[in-house]
Amino acid sequence: MLRRIQNLPLQWVLALVSFISIIVISYLKTSLELEDAEQAYYSQWWRWGYDDQPPLYTWLQKVINAIFGVTKFSFSFLRGIFFAATLLALYEFAEKILKDSFKAHLVVLSSLLIPVFIDFTFRRLSHTLLLCLVVLLTLNVVARLIKRRDFRDYVLLGICFGVGMLSKYNYAFFLLAVIATSFFDLTIRHVFWNKKILVSYSIAFILFLPHLYWYTTKSYFRNVQESVYIKLGIEADGTIIFTPLLESIKTLFDISAPFALVFILLFLSKIVQWRKEERSSWLFKLMIVQLLLLVLCFILINIQDVQTRWLLPLVLPYIVVFMKSIDINKKNIKKTGIVLFLLIIMFQVLRTPVERFLGIFSAVHFDYGQLSKKLNTDYSDAVWILPNVTYGGQIKLLNPDKELFTLDDFSIPDSRKIDKNHVVVSNLKNVFENIQPKDSILNYGPDKENIYIFQKN
């Protein structure tokens, strides 16, 4: 077994180590991460949309749950698969562009210098991780089409377009950037101004249409819009143009700071040298257009808060551009990179138990067993309605055979509306005008809230 692993290509070893580590970490936590709790709740049903996110990740999670059950393994398994696949897709794309397996391996290793990728994405993010993978798969198909405009690859491109939009709406920024680049770059123009691209657009439209129809019906559009506005901070105080621009620069700095610091040190040590790289390459132009488009859109929308996880899938592939622009003098830098990779992964694995041992607060250390026990003991026959999807997912994990609902789930279809005996769990004592709470748990949850239980027949 060990010999087989040793014979694996490096990118596969890194992917396998990451996959196993993600699963191990999930069992070191008492409860689910926020995104896993959301998936535990939403994956109870098939829907065309869930909250303010497209449905693909939840559909896949529901399939995994049907195989392995609603367990920590199910949620970490899917995230582990996507993280490992992202590393492999990043290597494949880098190898296509750089035509150098040594540098392609360095691209994969250096991705761990991006904090939001190895920390936030590695430990908890779902839709963002899926989008990282789909963007890289799309670029791999584009790279193939640049070499040979095969009809089958246009079909694959259409599938990538549709899957991308069903993964996370941020994919639209990437797609717009690629199309915009086709006006400035002859290489991309040959791919996107070909009549075969109509096949790609048609497939993408067919795949995305059902979700788009759901999105525009009833009050879903308004609810999603309100949720997105809150996340983007559009209604918050800030200076037009200046605040979105400053936030964009700050977020890009947060994403790239450790990466830039390490390579600055390598430049100063003369291990790495800058070399003249042709700035007319299609990928370099795409990077510039992508960054300009993002900043322009943020200014036009007047976004007051830009999160690193929003930009990660859109900038991760451009590590390849940087790697193409440098010469590396010492080949043993790869060994150093492998050691650094393993140390960072080890830190992520040990982080949760060390936090618990040192008494450092984290929501994943909280045990939701008390609330679950009370609901099972006193209200087992009633329908349970929890305060939010975080609570809903945590209680669902402890009661995998129980269908439950939440107060903040605006995407519940009419067929699932509750009209029978049910209990409502809320952190608001006056959530109902004429009903007093039947029970309560004080100073409960990660935020030490008062939880009130109402019964309605």
N, C-alpha and C positions, 0 to 999 in steps of 0.2 A: 504493500500500500504506500509506504513511505517512498519507495523507489519510483513508483508511478508518479507521485507528486513531484519528485525531483526532476523527472523527465518532462514535466509540463512546461510550456512556454511561460515566461515570467508574468505576462499579463493575466494568464489563467490562475497562477498561484496567488497573485494579489487579489484577484476577484474572489477566489475561494476563501482566502483568509478573511476578507471583508464580509462575505456572506455568513460564515460561521460565527464571526464576532458579533454581528448584528443580532443573530438568534440568541447567542449566549447573554448578551446585554439585556434582552427583554426579560429573561428569567431572574435577573438580578434586581429588577424593579418590583415594587409591591403592587403598583397599579399601572395602567396604560398611560402612554404619552397622549397629549391632547389630540393629535391627528389620528392615532390608533383608536382612541375612544370614539371619535367621530365615525370612523369606519365601522367599529363594532355596532354602533347604533344604526347608521344608514344602511348597512349591508343586510338588514333584516328584510328588505324589499327590493324588487326590481322597479326602478323608476327611470323616466327620461331625464331627470335632473335632481340634484340633491343640494339644497341650500344655495350658495352662490358659486358652486363649483360644477364643472361638467361631470358626466356620470361614469366615464370609463374606468377610473381607478376603483370605484365602489363596485362596479359590475365584476371586475376581476377579483376583488376581495370577496365578493359573495360566492364566486366559484370556489375559491380556496377554502372558504368557511364550510362549504358543502362537502369538501373532501376531508378536512382536518378538524372541523368543528370550530366553534367560537372560542379560540384559545390564544394565548400569547404567541404561541408558535405560528399560528395562521397569519397574524399581522406582521411579525418580524420576518417570516419566510418570504412574503410577497415583497416587502421593502428590501430584503437582502438580495432577492433575485434581481430587482431593478437596479440596485446599487452596483452589483457585480456586472450586470449587463452594460451599465453606463461606462464602467471602466474599460470593458472590452470594446465597446463602440468607440470610445475616445481613442483607444490604441489603433483600432482599424482605420479611423479617419486620419489620425496623425501619420500612420504608415503610408496611406495613400498620397498624402500631400508631401511629406518629407522624403518618402522613398528611402527611409533609414530607420531600421528597427531599433537601433540604439537610442536615437533621439525620440522615437515614438514611445519607448519605455520611459524616458525622462519626462515626457508630457504627462503620462499617467501618474508617475511618482510625484511630480510637482503639483498635481491637482490637489494633493493633501495640504498644500500651503494656503489653500483658500478656506478660511475659517467656516464660512457658512456651508461649504460642501462637506467637510470632514466632521463637523460638529452638528449643526442643525439638521442638515440633510441626512447624514449618516445615522443619527439617533432617532429622528422622529418624522421628518417631512414625507408626505405621500405624493400629492399631485405635482409638486415641484420636482421631485425625483423622477417621476414618470416623464415630465416634460423635458428634463435634461436628456433622457434616453432618446425620446422621439426627435428632438432637435438634432442630435448626433446621427441618428439613423437617416434623417432627411438629408443631412449634409453628405453622408456616405453615398446615398442614391444620386445626389446632384454630382458628386465627384465621378461616379460611374457614367452618368449621362454626358459629362464633359468629354470623356474619352470615346464614348460610343452611344449614340442616341437610339437605344434599343426600345422597342415598343413595350416590352415587359417591364423595363425600368420606369417608364412613364406611368404604368399601372401601379408599380410600387410607390412612386412619388405621390400619386393620388391617394393611396392608402395612408401614407405618412401625413399628408395634409389633413385628411379627415380625422385620423387618430390623434393628431396634434391638437386640433380644435376640441376634440372630446376629452383631452387630457387636462388642459388648462388654457384659459382664454389668452394668456400672455403669448401663446403661440402665434397669434395674429400679428404681433409686433415683429416676430421673426419672419413670417411670411411676407409682410409688407416690405421689410428690409431687402429680402431676396429679390422681390419683384422690382423694387426701386433701383437696386444695383444693376439690373438688366438694362437699364437706360444708359448706364455709364460704362459698362464692361461688355466687351464683345463676346467673351467666353460664356458668360451667363446668358447673354442675349441669344446665343445659338441654341441654348437649352430651353429658355422660356418664351422665345418668340417662334417656336416651332409649332406647327398645327397639332402635333401629337399632345401638346400640353393641355389641349381641350379635354382629352381623355382623363388627365390627372384632375383637372378642375371638376369634371362631371362626377368622378368617383368621390372626391372630397365632399361635394355638395350633397350627394345621395347619403353618404355616411353621417353628415352633420345635420341634415334636414329634420329628422324626427326630434332631436334635441332643440333645434331652433324653433320648431313649431311649439313644443312644450314651453319654451322660454317666453314666447310672445302671447301665450294664452292666459286667461284669468288675471290674477294679480301677481303672478310670478315675476314678471318683468319689473314691476315697481318694487317688490320685496328684494329682489337681487340687486337692483339699482341702489336702494337704500343701504344694503349691507356693504356693497362695494364702496359707496361714498364714505361710509364710516371708516373702512379700512384705509382708504386713500387720504383721509383727512381733508377732503375737498371743502368742507364747511368750516374747517378750523381757521384760526387767525393766521395770517401770513401775508407777505408782500408778493404781489403778482410778479411773475417772471423771476424775480430774485430768489424767492424761497424755493420754488421747484428746481431752479438751476443749482443752487447751493446744496439742496438735498441730494440731487443726482450725483454731484461731484463727491460729496461726503460718502454716499453709498458705494460708489465705485472705489473710493479709497479704502473703505472697510473691507471690501471683497479682496482687494489686491495687495494690501499693505504687507502681510508676512511674505507673500510671494516676491514682491518687489524688494523687500529688505534682504532676503536670502540671496537674490541674484545680484544686488548691489555689492554685497560682501564678496561674492564670487568674482565680480568684475574687478574689485579692488585687489583681490588675491591673484588676479591674472589667470584664473582657472577658466574663466569665460571671457570671450572677446566679442565685441560687436562687429558685425560684418555688413558690408553693403548688400542690402537685399532689394530686389526689384519691387518697387512700390506699386507696380501695375498689376500684381497678382489679384485674381478675383476674390480670394479670401480676405486679403488686406482691405480691398474696397468694400467688401461686405461688412467688415468690422467697423469701418468708419461710418458707413451709412447706418448701420444698426445703432451705434452710439448717438449719432446726430438725431436719428428718428426718435429714439427713446426720450432724449432731452427735449426735443420739440414737442412731442406728445404730452409730456409731463407739464411743460409750460402752458400749452393750450388748455389742458384739463385743469390746470392750477392745482396740481397735487402738492400737498403740504408735508407728506411723509412718505419717503421712498424706502422700502424694505430690501435688504440684501437678497432675500430669497426670491423676490420678484425678478431680479436681474440675473441671478445665477445661471439659469438655463440659457440665457441669451448671450452671455459672455464667456461661459466655460470653454466653448470650442476654440476660442481665439488664443488659448495657450499655444496652439499650433503655430500661429503667426509669429509669436515671440520666439519660439524654439527655432523657427526657420531663419531668424535674423541673427543668430549667434553661432559662434564656433566654440567648441569645448576642447580644452587642451589635455585634460586628464580623464582617461577612460574609467578610472576607479571611482569617479563621481557617482556612477550608477550603484555601486556597492553601498556608498554612503546614503544614497537615496533610499535604497531598500531597507537599510537599518532604521532610517528616520521614519519611513512608512510603518514599519513594524512597531516602533516605539509609540507613534501616535495612535495606532490601533490599540495597543496595549493600554495606553492612557485612557482611551474611551471605554475599554472594558472594565478597568479598575475604578473608574471615576465614580460610578454609582455606589458600590459598597464602601468606598473611602468616604464619600459624602455622608453616608449613613453613620459610619463609625465616628466621624468628627462632629456629627450633629449639625451639618450644613443643611439648611432647608431646601427641599425640592418636592414638588407636587407628586412626583412618582413614588415617594416614600409613604404616601397616605393610604391607609387601608379603608376601603368603602364597605367593609363587612358589617359594621354596626347598622347602617341604614338598610342594607340588604336583608339582614336578619329580622329587623323590625317589620319590614314590608312583608316578608314571608310569614312571620308569626301572626301578625294582626290583620293583614290585608291580602292574603294569598289568593282569594277568589276575585279580587277587584282588578280592574285595568290600572296599571301604574303609569302616571304621567310625571316625569322628572323635570327639574328646573331648566335644564339645557342639555345639549347633546353630549357634553363632557360627562355629566352625571349619568345620562342615559347609557352611554357606552360602558362606563365603569360598572354600572349595575347589570347591564346585559352580559358582561364577561362573567359575572358571578351567578347569573341565571340564564344560561344560554338557550333554554327551551321556552323562555317567557317572552312574549311579544310586549313591548312597552313603547311609550311615546314621550315626547318632550314638549314643553311650552314654546320653545323657540323654533320648532320645525314647521316652517311655513309651506313646505313642499308636500305635506301629507295630502294625498288625493281624497276626493269626496267619499270614495268607497271605504276609506279607513276612518272616517270621522267617528268619534266616540259618543254614543248615546246611551250607554248602560253604566252600571255601577263602576265607579272609578275613584281613585285617590290621586290627589294632586300634591306633589312635593314642591315647595317654593321657599325661596329665601325672603319673601315678602309676607308680612303678617296680614296685610290688608289687600291681598290680591283679589279677594271676592268681597263685595259690599255686605252681603247678608249672611255670610258663612264664617263662623269662627273656626280656627284650627282645632282639630281633634287631638293632635299630638305634636310634639316638637322635639328636636335635638339641638341643644345649645352649643355654640362654639364648635361647629362641626365643619369638616372639609379642610382642604389645604388653606383656604382663606379664613378659617375660623368664623364661619357665618352661623347665624341662627336658622335652622331649617324647620319649616312648619308643614304639617301634613293635614290636608283637608280631604274630607270624604263627601262625594256627591253620588246620589242614587239616580 
